[in-house]
Amino acid sequence: MDHRNLSPAVPSRAKSIATGAIGFGLVSLCVFATVAFAERWMYQTLGLLGAYLAWTMLFILLSGAVFGSLIVVRWRLPRFYFLFGLAFFAYAAGWVIAYFTLRNIAGEWLGSLVGSVLMAVVFAAGFGRLSSTGKLSAMLFVSNSLGYFLGSALNNSLGGRPGMLLWGVAYGLFFGAGIGAVLHLVQQEPRR
């Protein structure tokens, strides 16, 4: 039997969701810690746009390996980093533009929707699953919104650094689970 032609199995849905939730939860905690402990410095040093770019790059650099571990041969690192970086950057750009256009809770909801759809489009195109874009968008929107708004509520309740850190954990757990589920789905569904 020739083992060179066997492709590795896609991680199970449960493993993909758990890896995404735990891994992205830890990454998000680290990124939100920079907000909790260095937000003022980052704004003064990098400006508003620079701080958001730095946080986006931290998310991409730290979580690309987490999600890359869920990808079978075709998109192994470093190629997956490019796809993930593009997907997360599109998400972040959509979110920031929507939020800073409206600057209120409607902007947060619109940002969650637009960012989730943009991320879904990049993943769907990258994995040749464009017909799944609607399903992927819904999965990302629900998980992103749950994490973001639960985290925001925790932050508003507790305030200060503990609130910001818990926001990061909630956001990371839910959105990471959604991204893990999406990466499982795009590798499981047959190409159309």
N, C-alpha and C positions, 0 to 999 in steps of 0.2 A: 504494500500500500504506500503510495506516494504522499507523504505528509506535507510537502511543500505547497500543494494546491488547496489544502484545507484552510478555510478562513475561520478566524476565531468567532465564537458565538457572541452575539450582542448581549450585553449584560441584561439581566431580567429587569422588568419594570420596577419591581420593589428595590432592587439594588441601585438602579439609575436614580430613582426618587430619593432614596436614603443618602446616596453619595452626593447628589446635588444639594440636598437640604443641609447635611452636616458640613460638607466642604464649603459651600457658598455661605453658609451661616458663619463659619469661622472667618472667611475672607471678609464678609460684610462687617463683622465685629471689628476687625482690624481697620478697615477703611473708616467706619463710623468713629473709631477711637481717635483717628486724626481730626475728625470734626469736633469731637468732645474735648480734646486736649489742645488742638492747634488751629482751630477755625479762624480766630482773629488774626493770628500770625500769617496763615495762608492767604487770607484776603488782603492783608497789608502788603505781603511780599509778592504774591502772584496775581492779585486782582481777582475780581469775580470770575471772569472767564478762565483764567489760569488755574484757580482753585478747582473749578468744576472739571477742567481737563485733567488735572492731576488726580482727582478722585476717580475719574473714568479710567485713566491709565492704570491706577492701582487695582481697580476691579478686574480689568482685562489681564494684567500681568499675573495677579495672584490666583485668579479663578480659571484661567485657561488650562492649566495643568489638571485641576480638579475635574473639569468637564472633559478634557482630553482623555482622561483615563476611561471614559465610558465609550469611546469611539473605537470601532474596529478598523482594520487595516487601512481602508481608503483615506481616511482623514487623520492619520496619526500625526502627532506633533512633528515638526513645527507647522505643517500645513493647516492643522485644525486651529492653531493659534491665530492664523490670519483670518479664517472664517469666523471664529468666535470674536476676535477683535472687531471685525467689521460689523457683526451682529450687535455686539454690546455698544459700540460707538453709535450705530444707527439708533438703537434704543435710547441711549443717553441724549443724543442730539434732539430726537423727537420729544423726549420728556422735557428737556430744558427749554426748548423753543416754545412748547405749549404752555409750560408753567410761567415763563417770564413774559409771555404775551398777555396772559390773563391775571397773573399774580394773586391767585386766590384758590379756594378749594376746587372750583371748576377747572382751573388750570392744572391742578394735581390730577384730577380724574381724566382730563383730556390728555395730559402727559402720559399717564398710565396706559391709556388706550393707544395713542399714536406710537409710543415707544414699543409697546408689545407687538403691534402690527408690523412695525419696521423690523424688529428682531425676527419675527416669524417669517417674513418675506425673505430675509437673508438666509435663514436656516433652510427654508423650503427650496429656495433656488440652489443653495450649496449642495443639498443632498438630492436634488432632482425630484422633489416632491411638491411641486407648485400646486397641485390639486388639493393638498392638505393645508394650505395657507390659512383658511378660515378656522379650521380645528386648532391649529397651532396658535393662532392669534388669540382664540378664546382661552386656551389653556394658560398662555402667558399672561393675559390680561387678568384672569381670575387670581392666579397665584401672586402676581406682582401687586395687585390691588390689596389682596388680603394682607400680605406682608407689610406693604407700605403704610396702609391706614391703621392696622393693628399697632404697628410700631409707632406711628405718629400719636395714637391714643395713649400708649404707654409713656411716650416722651412728654406729652402734655400733662399726664397725671403725676409723674414723678419729677420731671424737670431736671435740669442740670446734667452733669455727666452720666449718672446712672440711667436717666431717661433716654439720653442719646445712645448709650451703649445697648440698651434693651431694644431701641428702635432698630439698630443695626442687626441684632440677633433675629428679631421677628421678620424683618425684611429679607434677610438672607435665608432663613429656614424655608419660608413659603415660596419666595421667588426661585430659590435654588432647587426646590422640589419640582417646581413647574418646568424649569429649564431641563432638569434631568429627565422628566417625563417626555418632554418634547424631543430630546436627543434619542431617547429610546424609540419613540414613535417613528421618527424619520428614518431610523435604521431598520425597523421592522416591516413597515408597509412596502408592498411591491411597487416598483416604479410604474408610472402611468405615462 
